């Protein structure tokens, strides 16, 4: 059975290892960086099976002092948003609805806090088709793009209006 809960310090090694397994799609993260992200974030959740981390999500609200190019880009355009810094699902759990459950959990939290927009980005050069398909299912739409990581990666900057999301078929779906 999959349980969703806040990331705890005892999860850090598993979260870092899971992040490392997908580092080409995310970005490197050591324990200090993870601790910083958890402190800054309003949403920091893991999905576990028998206390083994199979997925995690970290999202940061618009009022955080986060130093990140993508976050800064969204800050310049939106006043009340939640930025998904990273969502990672273990390869053998991909396609089983775990990411969708984490997003449904995040959407419920965002709605309860009056968050207007959920933002994220995914790589389009080199492409990340899995993230593109995942976010498209929820109705995320491109609001911009730019080069990051010393011009080595181009990302699609995505936004989802929470008002519209509530009417989207995937909203709240644990199977997405």
PADO-846879 format. One record per atom (N, C-alpha, C): residue in one letter; x, y, z. Coordinates in steps of 0.2 Angstrom, whole numbers, plus 5000, padded with zeros to 4 digits. Atoms other than C-alpha are relative to their C-alpha. Example, Ala and Ser with C-alpha at 12.3 -4.5 7.8 and 13.67 -1.06 7.14 Angstrom:
2
NODE res    u    v    w
NODE   A 5004 4994 5000
NODE   A 5062 4978 5039
NODE   A 5004 5006 5000
NODE   S 4996 4994 4999
NODE   S 5068 4995 5036
NODE   S 4996 5005 5003
// end
This chain:
176
NODE res    u    v    w
NODE   X 5004 4994 5000
NODE   X 5000 5000 5000
NODE   X 5004 5006 5000
NODE   X 4997 4994 5001
NODE   X 5006 5017 4995
NODE   X 4998 5005 5006
NODE   X 5002 4995 4995
NODE   X 5007 5030 5009
NODE   X 5004 5007 4998
NODE   X 4997 4993 5001
NODE   X 5010 5049 5007
NODE   X 5000 5004 5006
NODE   X 4998 4996 4994
NODE   X 5018 5059 5020
NODE   X 5005 5005 4999
NODE   X 4994 4996 5001
NODE   X 5030 5073 5023
NODE   X 5007 4997 5000
NODE   X 4993 5003 5000
NODE   X 5048 5070 5020
NODE   X 5003 5001 5007
NODE   X 4997 5000 4993
NODE   X 5057 5066 5037
NODE   X 5008 4999 4999
NODE   X 4992 5001 5000
NODE   X 5076 5067 5040
NODE   X 5002 4993 4999
NODE   X 4997 5007 5001
NODE   X 5077 5048 5040
NODE   X 4998 4998 4993
NODE   X 5001 5002 5007
NODE   X 5071 5048 5022
NODE   X 5005 5003 4995
NODE   X 4995 4997 5004
NODE   X 5085 5059 5016
NODE   X 5004 4996 4995
NODE   X 4995 5005 5004
NODE   X 5097 5045 5010
NODE   X 4996 4997 4994
NODE   X 5004 5003 5005
NODE   X 5083 5037 5000
NODE   X 4998 5005 4995
NODE   X 5002 4994 5005
NODE   X 5077 5054 4992
NODE   X 5006 5002 4996
NODE   X 4994 4998 5004
NODE   X 5094 5058 4987
NODE   X 5002 4995 4995
NODE   X 4999 5006 5005
NODE   X 5097 5041 4979
NODE   X 4995 5000 4995
NODE   X 5005 5000 5005
NODE   X 5081 5042 4970
NODE   X 5001 5006 4995
NODE   X 4998 4994 5004
NODE   X 5085 5060 4964
NODE   X 5006 4998 4995
NODE   X 4994 5001 5004
NODE   X 5102 5054 4958
NODE   X 4998 4995 4994
NODE   X 5002 5004 5005
NODE   X 5094 5040 4948
NODE   X 4996 5003 4994
NODE   X 5003 4996 5005
NODE   X 5085 5053 4938
NODE   X 5003 5007 4999
NODE   X 4996 4994 5000
NODE   X 5098 5067 4939
NODE   X 5000 5003 4993
NODE   X 5000 4997 5007
NODE   X 5098 5070 4920
NODE   X 4994 5003 4999
NODE   X 5006 4996 5001
NODE   X 5080 5075 4921
NODE   X 4999 5005 5006
NODE   X 5001 4995 4994
NODE   X 5081 5085 4938
NODE   X 5007 5004 5000
NODE   X 4994 4997 4999
NODE   X 5097 5092 4945
NODE   X 5003 4997 5006
NODE   X 4997 5003 4995
NODE   X 5110 5086 4957
NODE   X 4997 5003 5007
NODE   X 5003 4998 4993
NODE   X 5105 5086 4976
NODE   X 5004 4996 5005
NODE   X 4997 5003 4994
NODE   X 5116 5083 4991
NODE   X 4995 5001 5006
NODE   X 5004 4999 4994
NODE   X 5110 5082 5009
NODE   X 4999 5007 5002
NODE   X 5001 4993 4999
NODE   X 5113 5100 5012
NODE   X 4995 5004 4996
NODE   X 5005 4997 5004
NODE   X 5103 5105 4997
NODE   X 4993 4998 5001
NODE   X 5006 5002 4999
NODE   X 5089 5094 5001
NODE   X 4997 5003 5007
NODE   X 5002 4997 4994
NODE   X 5088 5100 5019
NODE   X 4998 5008 4999
NODE   X 5002 4993 5002
NODE   X 5087 5118 5012
NODE   X 4994 5000 4996
NODE   X 5006 5001 5004
NODE   X 5074 5113 5000
NODE   X 4994 4999 5004
NODE   X 5006 5002 4995
NODE   X 5063 5105 5014
NODE   X 4998 5006 5004
NODE   X 5002 4994 4996
NODE   X 5065 5121 5024
NODE   X 4997 5005 4997
NODE   X 5003 4994 5004
NODE   X 5060 5133 5010
NODE   X 4993 4998 4998
NODE   X 5006 5002 5004
NODE   X 5046 5122 5003
NODE   X 4994 5000 5005
NODE   X 5006 5001 4996
NODE   X 5028 5122 5008
NODE   X 4997 4993 4999
NODE   X 5001 5007 5001
NODE   X 5026 5105 5001
NODE   X 5006 4996 4999
NODE   X 4994 5005 5001
NODE   X 5039 5091 5003
NODE   X 4997 4993 5003
NODE   X 5003 5006 4999
NODE   X 5031 5074 5002
NODE   X 5003 4994 4997
NODE   X 4998 5006 5003
NODE   X 5036 5056 4999
NODE   X 4994 4995 5000
NODE   X 5005 5006 5001
NODE   X 5026 5041 4993
NODE   X 5004 4994 5002
NODE   X 4996 5005 4998
NODE   X 5032 5026 5002
NODE   X 4996 4993 4999
NODE   X 5003 5007 5000
NODE   X 5028 5007 5001
NODE   X 5005 4996 5005
NODE   X 4997 5003 4995
NODE   X 5033 4998 5017
NODE   X 5006 5005 5003
NODE   X 4995 4995 4998
NODE   X 5043 5014 5022
NODE   X 5006 5001 4995
NODE   X 4996 4999 5005
NODE   X 5053 5013 5006
NODE   X 4998 5006 4995
NODE   X 5002 4995 5004
NODE   X 5053 5029 4996
NODE   X 5000 4998 4993
NODE   X 5001 5002 5007
NODE   X 5046 5026 4979
NODE   X 4999 5007 4995
NODE   X 5001 4993 5004
NODE   X 5043 5045 4974
NODE   X 5000 5005 5005
NODE   X 5001 4994 4996
NODE   X 5044 5062 4981
NODE   X 4999 5006 4996
NODE   X 5001 4993 5003
NODE   X 5039 5080 4977
NODE   X 5001 5005 5005
NODE   X 4999 4994 4996
NODE   X 5045 5096 4983
NODE   X 4998 5006 4996
NODE   X 5003 4994 5004
NODE   X 5036 5113 4979
NODE   X 5001 5006 5005
NODE   X 4998 4994 4996
NODE   X 5040 5130 4985
NODE   X 4995 5006 4998
NODE   X 5005 4994 5001
NODE   X 5027 5145 4988
NODE   X 5004 5006 4997
NODE   X 4998 4993 5004
NODE   X 5029 5162 4979
NODE   X 5004 5004 5005
NODE   X 4997 4996 4996
NODE   X 5035 5170 4995
NODE   X 5007 4998 5003
NODE   X 4994 5003 4998
NODE   X 5051 5160 4998
NODE   X 5006 5003 4998
NODE   X 4994 4997 5003
NODE   X 5068 5167 4997
NODE   X 5005 4995 4996
NODE   X 4997 5006 5004
NODE   X 5073 5153 4984
NODE   X 5004 5003 4995
NODE   X 4996 4997 5005
NODE   X 5088 5157 4973
NODE   X 5000 4995 4994
NODE   X 5000 5004 5005
NODE   X 5084 5148 4957
NODE   X 4997 5003 4994
NODE   X 5001 4996 5006
NODE   X 5083 5154 4939
NODE   X 4992 4999 4998
NODE   X 5007 5002 5002
NODE   X 5066 5145 4935
NODE   X 4995 5003 5005
NODE   X 5005 4997 4995
NODE   X 5058 5151 4952
NODE   X 5000 5007 4999
NODE   X 5000 4993 5001
NODE   X 5064 5168 4949
NODE   X 4996 5003 4994
NODE   X 5004 4999 5006
NODE   X 5056 5168 4931
NODE   X 4993 5000 5002
NODE   X 5007 5000 4998
NODE   X 5039 5163 4939
NODE   X 4999 5006 5004
NODE   X 5001 4994 4995
NODE   X 5041 5176 4953
NODE   X 4999 5007 4996
NODE   X 5001 4993 5003
NODE   X 5042 5190 4940
NODE   X 4994 5000 4996
NODE   X 5006 5000 5004
NODE   X 5026 5184 4932
NODE   X 4994 4999 5004
NODE   X 5006 5002 4996
NODE   X 5015 5177 4945
NODE   X 5001 5002 5008
NODE   X 4999 4997 4993
NODE   X 5011 5184 4963
NODE   X 4998 4994 5005
NODE   X 5002 5005 4995
NODE   X 5003 5169 4971
NODE   X 5000 4993 4996
NODE   X 4999 5007 5003
NODE   X 5010 5152 4965
NODE   X 5004 4995 5004
NODE   X 4996 5005 4997
NODE   X 5017 5136 4970
NODE   X 5005 4997 4995
NODE   X 4995 5003 5005
NODE   X 5033 5130 4961
NODE   X 5002 4993 5001
NODE   X 4998 5007 4999
NODE   X 5036 5112 4959
NODE   X 5008 5000 4998
NODE   X 4993 5000 5001
NODE   X 5055 5111 4961
NODE   X 5002 4993 4997
NODE   X 4999 5007 5002
NODE   X 5055 5092 4958
NODE   X 4995 4995 5002
NODE   X 5004 5006 4998
NODE   X 5045 5077 4957
NODE   X 5003 4994 4996
NODE   X 4996 5006 5002
NODE   X 5053 5060 4955
NODE   X 4997 4994 5002
NODE   X 5003 5006 4998
NODE   X 5045 5043 4954
NODE   X 5005 4995 4998
NODE   X 4995 5006 5001
NODE   X 5056 5027 4955
NODE   X 4997 4997 4993
NODE   X 5001 5003 5007
NODE   X 5057 5019 4937
NODE   X 4995 4994 5001
NODE   X 5004 5006 5000
NODE   X 5048 5003 4943
NODE   X 4993 5001 5003
NODE   X 5007 4998 4998
NODE   X 5033 5013 4950
NODE   X 4997 5005 4995
NODE   X 5003 4995 5005
NODE   X 5031 5024 4934
NODE   X 4994 4997 4997
NODE   X 5006 5002 5004
NODE   X 5014 5023 4926
NODE   X 4995 4996 5005
NODE   X 5004 5004 4995
NODE   X 5006 5016 4943
NODE   X 4996 5005 5003
NODE   X 5004 4995 4996
NODE   X 4998 5033 4948
NODE   X 5003 5003 5006
NODE   X 4997 4997 4994
NODE   X 5010 5037 4961
NODE   X 5001 5008 4999
NODE   X 4999 4993 5002
NODE   X 5015 5054 4953
NODE   X 4993 5004 5001
NODE   X 5007 4997 5000
NODE   X 4996 5058 4951
NODE   X 4998 5001 5007
NODE   X 5002 5000 4993
NODE   X 4993 5054 4969
NODE   X 5004 5006 5004
NODE   X 4996 4995 4997
NODE   X 5007 5066 4974
NODE   X 4997 5007 4998
NODE   X 5003 4993 5003
NODE   X 5000 5080 4963
NODE   X 4993 5001 5003
NODE   X 5007 4999 4997
NODE   X 4982 5077 4969
NODE   X 5001 5003 5007
NODE   X 4999 4998 4993
NODE   X 4989 5079 4987
NODE   X 5002 5007 5000
NODE   X 4998 4993 5000
NODE   X 4998 5095 4982
NODE   X 4994 5005 4998
NODE   X 5005 4996 5002
NODE   X 4983 5102 4973
NODE   X 4995 5001 5006
NODE   X 5004 4999 4995
NODE   X 4972 5099 4988
NODE   X 5003 5005 5005
NODE   X 4997 4996 4995
NODE   X 4985 5108 4999
NODE   X 5000 5007 4997
NODE   X 4999 4994 5004
NODE   X 4987 5122 4986
NODE   X 4993 5004 5001
NODE   X 5007 4998 4999
NODE   X 4968 5124 4986
NODE   X 4998 5003 5007
NODE   X 5002 4998 4993
NODE   X 4966 5125 5005
NODE   X 5004 5006 5002
NODE   X 4996 4994 4998
NODE   X 4980 5139 5005
NODE   X 4998 5005 4995
NODE   X 5002 4995 5005
NODE   X 4972 5149 4991
NODE   X 5005 5001 4995
NODE   X 4995 4999 5005
NODE   X 4986 5146 4979
NODE   X 4996 5000 4993
NODE   X 5003 4999 5006
NODE   X 4981 5152 4962
NODE   X 5003 4996 4994
NODE   X 4996 5003 5006
NODE   X 4994 5144 4950
NODE   X 5005 4995 5003
NODE   X 4994 5005 4998
NODE   X 5005 5129 4951
NODE   X 5005 5001 4994
NODE   X 4995 4999 5005
NODE   X 5021 5131 4941
NODE   X 5005 4994 5000
NODE   X 4994 5005 5000
NODE   X 5035 5119 4935
NODE   X 5003 5001 4994
NODE   X 4996 5000 5007
NODE   X 5047 5116 4921
NODE   X 5002 4993 4999
NODE   X 4997 5007 5002
NODE   X 5053 5101 4911
NODE   X 5004 5002 4994
NODE   X 4995 4999 5005
NODE   X 5067 5099 4899
NODE   X 4997 4999 4993
NODE   X 5002 5001 5006
NODE   X 5063 5101 4881
NODE   X 5006 4999 4995
NODE   X 4994 5002 5003
NODE   X 5081 5100 4875
NODE   X 5006 4999 5005
NODE   X 5003 5006 5003
NODE   X 5086 5087 4878
NODE   X 4993 4999 5003
NODE   X 5007 5001 4998
NODE   X 5068 5081 4879
NODE   X 4999 4996 5006
NODE   X 5002 5004 4994
NODE   X 5059 5074 4894
NODE   X 4993 4998 4998
NODE   X 5006 5001 5002
NODE   X 5044 5066 4886
NODE   X 4995 4997 5005
NODE   X 5004 5003 4994
NODE   X 5038 5057 4902
NODE   X 4997 5006 5004
NODE   X 5002 4994 4996
NODE   X 5037 5074 4911
NODE   X 4995 5004 4996
NODE   X 5004 4996 5005
NODE   X 5029 5082 4896
NODE   X 4993 4997 5000
NODE   X 5006 5003 5000
NODE   X 5015 5069 4895
NODE   X 4996 5000 5007
NODE   X 5002 4999 4993
NODE   X 5013 5069 4914
NODE   X 4996 5006 5001
NODE   X 5003 4994 4999
NODE   X 5010 5087 4915
NODE   X 4994 5002 4996
NODE   X 5006 4999 5005
NODE   X 4999 5088 4900
NODE   X 4994 4997 5002
NODE   X 5006 5003 4997
NODE   X 4987 5076 4908
NODE   X 4996 5004 5005
NODE   X 5003 4996 4995
NODE   X 4984 5089 4922
NODE   X 4997 5007 4997
NODE   X 5002 4994 5003
NODE   X 4981 5103 4909
NODE   X 5006 5006 5001
NODE   X 4995 4995 5000
NODE   X 4998 5112 4912
NODE   X 5001 5003 4993
NODE   X 4999 4997 5006
NODE   X 5002 5124 4898
NODE   X 5007 5004 5000
NODE   X 4994 4996 5000
NODE   X 5018 5132 4892
NODE   X 4999 5008 5000
NODE   X 5000 4993 5000
NODE   X 5020 5150 4897
NODE   X 5007 5004 4999
NODE   X 4993 4998 5002
NODE   X 5038 5152 4892
NODE   X 5005 4995 4999
NODE   X 4994 5004 5000
NODE   X 5055 5144 4889
NODE   X 5006 5004 5001
NODE   X 4993 4997 5000
NODE   X 5073 5147 4892
NODE   X 5005 4995 5001
NODE   X 4994 5004 4999
NODE   X 5090 5140 4893
NODE   X 5003 5000 5007
NODE   X 4997 5001 4993
NODE   X 5098 5134 4910
NODE   X 5006 4996 5000
NODE   X 4994 5005 4999
NODE   X 5113 5125 4916
NODE   X 5005 5002 4995
NODE   X 4995 4997 5004
NODE   X 5125 5136 4907
NODE   X 4999 4998 4992
NODE   X 5003 5001 5007
NODE   X 5115 5134 4891
NODE   X 5000 4993 4997
NODE   X 4999 5007 5002
NODE   X 5116 5115 4891
NODE   X 4993 4997 5000
NODE   X 5007 5002 4999
NODE   X 5097 5113 4894
NODE   X 4995 5005 4999
NODE   X 5005 4996 5001
NODE   X 5082 5121 4887
NODE   X 4993 4997 5004
NODE   X 5006 5003 4997
NODE   X 5066 5120 4898
NODE   X 4994 5004 4998
NODE   X 5006 4997 5001
NODE   X 5048 5123 4895
NODE   X 4997 5002 5007
NODE   X 5003 4997 4994
NODE   X 5040 5134 4909
NODE   X 4993 4999 5000
NODE   X 5007 5003 5000
NODE   X 5023 5127 4913
NODE   X 4996 5004 5006
NODE   X 5005 4998 4995
NODE   X 5008 5134 4923
NODE   X 4993 4997 5000
NODE   X 5006 5003 4999
NODE   X 4992 5127 4929
NODE   X 4996 5005 5004
NODE   X 5004 4996 4996
NODE   X 4978 5139 4935
NODE   X 4996 4995 5004
NODE   X 5004 5004 4995
NODE   X 4970 5131 4950
NODE   X 4993 5000 4999
NODE   X 5007 5000 5002
NODE   X 4953 5137 4945
NODE   X 4998 4995 4995
NODE   X 5001 5005 5005
NODE   X 4954 5128 4929
NODE   X 5001 4993 5001
NODE   X 4998 5007 4998
NODE   X 4962 5113 4936
NODE   X 4995 4996 5004
NODE   X 5006 5004 4997
NODE   X 4947 5109 4947
NODE   X 4995 4997 4995
NODE   X 5005 5003 5005
NODE   X 4937 5106 4931
NODE   X 5004 4995 4995
NODE   X 4996 5004 5004
NODE   X 4951 5096 4923
NODE   X 4999 4992 5002
NODE   X 5002 5007 4998
NODE   X 4947 5077 4922
NODE   X 5005 4996 5004
NODE   X 4995 5004 4996
NODE   X 4964 5072 4930
NODE   X 5000 5003 5007
NODE   X 4999 4997 4993
NODE   X 4962 5084 4945
NODE   X 4997 4995 5005
NODE   X 5002 5004 4994
NODE   X 4961 5074 4961
NODE   X 5001 4992 4998
NODE   X 5000 5007 5002
NODE   X 4964 5058 4951
NODE   X 5006 4996 5003
NODE   X 4995 5004 4997
NODE   X 4975 5045 4960
NODE   X 5003 4996 4994
NODE   X 4998 5004 5006
NODE   X 4977 5036 4943
NODE   X 5004 5004 4995
NODE   X 4997 4996 5005
NODE   X 4985 5050 4933
NODE   X 5007 4999 5000
// end
